Amino acid sequence: MKNKTSLTIIFITIFIDLMGFGILIPILPTFASKQVGATDFEIGVTVAVFSFMQFIFNPILGRLSDRIGRRPVILSTQLMTIISYLIFAFTNSFLLLVLSRLIAGIGGSNIGVAQAYIADITTKEERAKGMGLIGAAFGLGFVFGPLIGAFLSKYGYSVIGFSAAGFSFIAFLFALLKLPESLIEKKVDSKFSYKIFDFNFTKKVISSPSVGILIILFFIIIFSVANIYGTLALLTFKVYHFNDQQNGILFGLTGLIGAFVQAFLMKKISQKFSDKKIVVAGLIFMVIGLGFIPYGGNFLGLAIVISILAIGTGILQPIIPSMISKRADQNLQGSILGVNQSISALARVFGPLWGGFSFDFFGYQFPFLTGAFFTFITIFLAIYLIEN
């Protein structure tokens, strides 16, 4: 690595920040259902609002980071995340809940910037490992966050909000004091504009044969997984009758497996197999995991199925952004990865909307079977369209 210290610092920063995120996510659907009386579809809207903000702001922040640097963008978005958690702590209505998720979505629009940070400080040969560390930070955040959230849920939802804000504040202070700027040459562009969505640039990126198919593939994968955002907790709450503590443990297990795959397994398999073969294997795991979620039967059965899904997502989430960054123009890393994150955020909008709607009107099996069906299609796209 060009800068192991910076890599360690960005890992710790993302981990602490995502631990705050992980505290809130497993209990959000049950909170919305029990405390503010939201319907299943409204819960899907609450989840989708977060991703819609990411869809809008990911490319803006990616271009901005190419221009002013990664560090100021990461710091400012962390502050917005803190504000969103504080609003959640005082939430007593559906509208206030939506507002907190709107602000959280803007704060969470820095993943493309974090990926560009990794691209700045790694060689192309080590890019997959670097991206895997970001995924591991996500995974570990989803190990400890849900477990902490499960414990804190006994003391009230406002305590969870304040705790999440506290962890994000720690991440902000750590980044403020320790995180160096990674971008050596900032992009000077007199035509820079803060467009909500740059259709021309996005069209140009997607029309690129080597990069475009990967972005489209990532969109379908994220949509398939996003069908279970919110609906998984609804399934465990309404069908399996799990409590918040059991949900926290289940999400924690998912995070643990994802972290292991991304931190350790990815390094080994990336040395033995081509990126294409790794992607296909990850998709197969995803199809099995998604398809069997509604038939888990009990806590143990669902834990096994979720573990299979976690292996698949743990493989795919770092490898595809890594493949995109390898094929992207070196001077447009932040912009192109920002487009990818924005497109995937759009998938996270459609996924929860369909998931909540189909759960509410067609039955609890539909969000998960929809995800399995579309993931199955991507297996053939990956086999025939991805370059070796």
Secondary structure, 3 states (H helix, E strand, C coil): CCCHHHHHHHHHHHHHHHHHHHHHHHHHHHHHHHCCCCCHHHHHHHHHHHHHHHHHHHHHHHHHHHHHCHHHHHHHHHHHHHHHHHHHHCCCCHHHHHHHHHHHHHHCCCHHHHHHHHHHHCCHHHHHHHHHHHHHHHHHHHHHHHHHHHHHHHHCHHHHHHHHHHHHHHHHHHHHHHCCCCCCCCCCCCCCCCCCCCHHHHHHHHCCHHHHHHHHHHHHHHHHHHCCCCHHHHHHHHCCCCCHHHHHHHHHHHHHHHHHHHHHHHHHHHHHCCHHHHHHHHHHHHHHHHHHHHHCCCHHHHHHHHHHHHHHHHHHHHHHHHHHHHHCCHHHHHHHHHHHHHHHHHHHHHHHHHHHHHHHHCCCCHHHHHHHHHHHHHHHHHHHHCCC
